[in-house]
Amino acid sequence: MSNPAVPDELGAFLKACRARLTPADVGLPDLGNHRKVRGLRREEVASLAVISVDYYTRLEQGRVKASASVLETLARALRLDEDQQAYLYEIAGKVDALPRRRRAVQTIRPAARRLLDQLVDTPALVLGRRLHVLDWNQAATALFIDFSTIPERDRNYIRLMFTHPLVRGLHAHWEHDARDAVAALRMEAANDPHDPDLAKLVGELSVRDPDFRTWWAERHVNSAGSGTKHYHHPAVGELTLDCDTWQSPDGSGQRLMVLTAPAGSPSDDRLRILTSWQADRGKADGFTVRSQ
């Protein structure tokens, strides 16, 4: 449901937006006449938006409500970016009519990739939207699987937990960890409920796994950034690792997941053995395991 309109703020915002533009910015001729106001005149904005000057004037004065179609033409006329468009629809009480943003391809940030390379003995993953695995380091390959052998479209953390036998069997407390993963995905769904790729993922897993279907319907949410994971690795046995995630500061939704053990603990020793084996294997093969 849309939020109530805020007419005074809507008028002030429209005035501020047109004040930032010049006729040249929007393709209008600059006749060189003395302009009493900074930026575009009301009649110029009305002309660009193909609405009457009287209607636009009443809109700025808060005497009339804007329809979704008018907001769309005003956004184009005033050259609003995505954040400005979102704010325009919010204060006009038309959030539900906001055009959907085109979702950019998920690409890992260079700084995050460098950090992965520097975490030599520490399994680490970069997760994107819908818990998609964007990148990983050699230690993560040693702990989980070689993600490069998984088709990119299937390289999703929660999909692997429910459908990949090795990943599923790795979790000593699989039900607990899987429930947490479903709750994290549900939390993400609240931020972008119209994501078609998310709907496709949920639909697929609901059909394939009755546990996922049941837990998704329970609507539990979880945004916890830390916890403890218990693994049973076929090569080194039991591992108890602290799992911490950090959100990217750029608003991309990417998060870094890092798994560690206290120094000198049995799990730390086993993790070092595991990552050492993986490093030796990588050297023997003559390459470094990376994302594709």
RASUL-V844803 format. One record per backbone hydrogen bond with DSSP energy under -1.0 kcal/mol. NH is the residue of the N-H (numbers start at 1). CO is the residue of the C=O. E is the energy in kcal/mol with one decimal. If there is no record, write none. Layout:
nh;co;e
NH;CO;E
NH;CO;E
This chain:
nh;co;e
6;91;-3.9
10;6;-2.5
11;7;-2.6
12;8;-2.1
13;9;-2.7
14;10;-2.5
15;11;-2.3
16;12;-2.3
17;13;-2.4
18;14;-2.3
19;15;-1.7
28;23;-3.1
40;18;-2.9
45;41;-2.0
46;42;-2.7
47;43;-2.0
48;44;-2.2
49;45;-2.3
51;46;-2.4
56;52;-2.3
57;53;-2.7
58;54;-2.4
59;55;-1.9
60;56;-2.3
61;57;-1.7
62;59;-1.1
63;58;-2.9
71;67;-2.2
72;68;-2.0
73;69;-1.8
74;70;-2.6
75;71;-2.5
76;72;-1.6
77;73;-2.6
78;74;-2.6
79;76;-1.1
80;75;-2.4
85;81;-2.6
86;82;-2.3
87;83;-2.0
88;84;-2.4
89;85;-2.5
90;86;-1.8
91;87;-2.6
92;88;-1.3
93;90;-1.3
94;89;-3.0
97;94;-1.4
98;95;-1.5
113;109;-1.9
114;110;-2.2
115;111;-1.9
116;112;-2.1
117;113;-1.8
118;114;-1.4
119;115;-1.1
120;118;-1.6
125;257;-2.4
126;135;-2.4
127;255;-2.9
128;132;-3.0
131;128;-1.4
132;129;-1.3
133;155;-2.5
134;126;-2.7
135;126;-1.2
137;124;-1.3
141;137;-1.7
142;138;-2.3
143;139;-1.9
144;140;-3.0
147;145;-1.3
149;146;-2.1
150;147;-1.7
154;151;-1.7
155;152;-1.2
156;154;-2.5
157;131;-2.7
160;156;-2.7
161;157;-1.8
162;158;-1.4
163;159;-2.2
164;160;-2.0
168;164;-2.8
169;165;-2.5
170;166;-1.2
172;230;-2.2
177;173;-2.3
178;174;-3.2
179;175;-2.4
180;176;-1.9
181;177;-2.1
182;178;-2.4
183;179;-2.4
184;180;-2.2
185;181;-2.1
186;182;-2.4
187;183;-2.0
188;184;-1.8
189;185;-2.0
190;186;-1.1
192;188;-1.2
195;192;-1.6
199;195;-2.0
200;196;-2.1
201;197;-2.2
202;198;-2.7
203;199;-2.4
204;200;-2.4
205;201;-2.5
206;202;-2.2
207;203;-1.6
208;204;-2.1
209;205;-2.4
213;209;-2.0
214;210;-2.3
215;211;-2.9
216;212;-2.9
217;213;-1.6
219;216;-1.1
222;183;-1.2
227;243;-1.4
229;241;-3.2
231;239;-3.1
232;170;-2.8
233;237;-2.8
237;233;-2.3
239;231;-2.4
241;229;-2.7
242;260;-3.2
243;227;-3.1
244;258;-2.5
245;225;-2.9
246;256;-2.0
248;254;-3.0
255;127;-2.6
256;246;-2.6
257;125;-3.1
258;244;-2.9
259;123;-2.4
260;242;-2.2
265;262;-2.1
269;265;-2.4
270;266;-2.5
271;267;-2.3
272;268;-2.2
273;269;-2.0
274;270;-2.3
275;271;-2.7
276;272;-2.1
277;273;-2.2
278;274;-1.9
279;275;-2.3
280;276;-2.4
281;277;-2.2
282;278;-2.3
283;279;-2.1
284;280;-2.2
285;281;-2.1
287;282;-1.9
